[in-house]
């Protein structure tokens, strides 16, 4: 599984209660109501643990955390490699 699939599975299980019909690679988490500010913090904890990265406060911006594609790209950058989606 690549990072996008791993994060997608986590969000579907923990925030959408198994309903994967509401999320696509470019679904905006905030606009669609999938995540709120508390959900973002929970997601950051998951990302740090699962991918061994440290998310800095200044990196908590929509450009990094507001869709599966953006998160996958962010993780790739943090790990120093670009992964295909």
C-alpha positions in Angstrom: 0.0 0.0 0.0 1.3 3.5 -0.8 0.9 6.4 1.6 -2.3 7.7 -0.1 -4.0 4.3 0.4 -2.8 4.0 4.0 -4.1 7.4 4.9 -7.4 6.8 3.0 -8.0 3.6 5.0 -7.3 5.4 8.3 -9.7 8.2 7.5 -12.5 5.9 6.3 -12.1 3.7 9.4 -11.8 6.5 12.0 -13.7 9.4 10.6 -16.2 8.0 8.1 -17.0 4.8 10.0 -16.4 2.6 7.0 -18.3 4.7 4.4 -15.7 5.2 1.7 -18.2 6.8 -0.8 -17.5 10.3 0.6 -13.8 10.4 -0.1 -11.7 10.6 -3.2 -8.0 11.5 -3.8 -8.8 15.3 -4.1 -11.8 15.5 -1.7 -11.3 18.7 0.5 -11.6 17.4 4.0 -12.8 20.6 5.6 -15.3 21.6 2.9 -16.8 18.1 2.9 -17.0 18.0 6.7 -14.7 14.9 6.9 -12.3 16.5 9.3 -12.5 19.4 11.8 -9.6 21.0 13.7 -9.6 18.1 16.3 -9.7 15.6 13.5 -6.7 17.2 11.9 -4.7 16.9 15.1 -5.7 13.2 15.4 -4.6 12.7 11.8 -1.3 14.4 12.5 -0.7 12.0 15.3 -1.4 9.1 13.0 0.9 10.4 10.3 3.8 11.0 12.7 3.4 7.5 14.2 2.8 5.6 10.9 5.3 7.3 8.7 8.0 8.3 11.3 7.8 12.0 10.5 7.5 15.1 12.5 4.8 17.5 11.5 5.9 21.0 12.4 3.4 23.7 13.5 4.1 25.8 10.4 3.4 22.7 8.2 -0.2 22.4 9.5 -1.7 24.2 6.5 -4.4 23.2 4.0 -1.8 22.8 1.3 -0.3 19.9 3.2 -3.3 18.4 5.1 -6.6 19.0 3.2 -6.9 16.0 0.9 -5.4 12.6 0.4 -3.3 13.8 -2.5 -1.9 16.7 -0.5 -1.0 14.4 2.4 0.6 11.8 0.2 2.8 14.5 -1.5 3.6 16.0 1.9 4.7 12.6 3.3 6.8 12.0 0.2 8.5 15.4 0.6 9.1 14.7 4.4 10.7 11.3 3.6 12.8 12.8 0.8 11.2 10.9 -2.0 8.3 11.3 -4.4 5.9 8.4 -4.4 3.3 7.9 -7.2 -0.3 8.2 -6.2 
